Amino acid sequence: MGLGILNKNDVYACGIEGILSLSLILGTQPYFFGDKVSLTDVSVYAQVASLIYTPWQCPLKDSLSNDYTNLVDHTTRMGSTYFPELKPALTN
C-alpha cells in the first residue's frame, strides 16, 4: 500500500504527522544531533525548503509556518549558513 490509495486530505495528514515527528526530534536543538550538522539536517532542509519556499499554499506549508516554527528556523539557519547565494531568490 502506498499514498496513491489515499485521498488528498489523508495524504496531507500523513505529511503533517511526518512534520510533527521531525519537529519533536529536533526540539530546541540547532541541528538534529546537537551542535553539528549531519546528513539528516541536509535531508530535512531539502524537504522542508521545498515546502516553505514554493509560491503556492498547501496544508503542509501552512502547518510548518503556524505550528512547527522550529523546522522553519532550522531551514532558515541551514540556508543562511550553507546556501547564502540563494537568499535573494528566496526573499522575492
N, C-alpha and C positions, 0 to 999 in steps of 0.2 A: 504494500500500500504506500502511496505517496501523496503529495499535496494535490495532485491532479484530481483526486476524487472529492476534494473538499470544495465548499462554496467560498466565495470571496471573503466573507466575514470570518469563516473558520481559518482561512489562511492567515488573515491579519491577526487573529487571536493567537495562532501558533507563533507568529513573528513577535508579537508583544511578549509572549512567555519567554522567548529566547532573549529578548532585550532585558526583561526583568532579571533573568538568570545572570547575564553578563554584568548588569548593574550591581547585583548583590555580591558577586565575586570581586568586582573592582572596589566597591565600597568607597572609602575616602583616600585610598592609596593613589599616588600619582600614576602608577603603572600596575599591571595585573599581578606582578610578582614583587612588588615593593618599589624600590627606587631606581631600578634598571629596566630599560626597555627589553622586551622579549619578542619572539616571533608571534606570540599571542596578541601583544599590543599592536603589531603591524597588521595582523589579520583582522582584528576588530576595527582598527582605524579604517581599513579599506571598506569594510561592510557599512559601518556607521556613516562614514563620509559620503558613501553613495546614496544614503538616505537623506542626510541633512543638507547636502549641497545641491540637491535637484531643485528645479524651478517649480515643481508641482507639489501639491499637498497630498498626503495619504495618511491613514491612521498611524502607521509606524513612525512617520516623521513627526506628527503631532504628539504622539506618546513620548518620543525622545525629548522634544522641546519642553513638554509640560511636566513629565514625571521622572525622567531619567537624565537629569542635567549632568550627573557625574560622567556619563558616557559622552555627552556633548563637550564637556570640559576636557575630557581625555582626548577626544578627536581634535579639538582646537589646539591643545598642547602638542600633540603629535605633529599636526600640520605646521604649526609655527616653528617647531624645532627641526623637523626633517624635510619639510617641503615649503620653505618660506617663499619660493618663487611662485607658488600657487595662490598666495594671499590676494593679489589684485583680482584674479579671476573669480575667487570665491566670494568677494565682497560686492561684486557687480550684480 
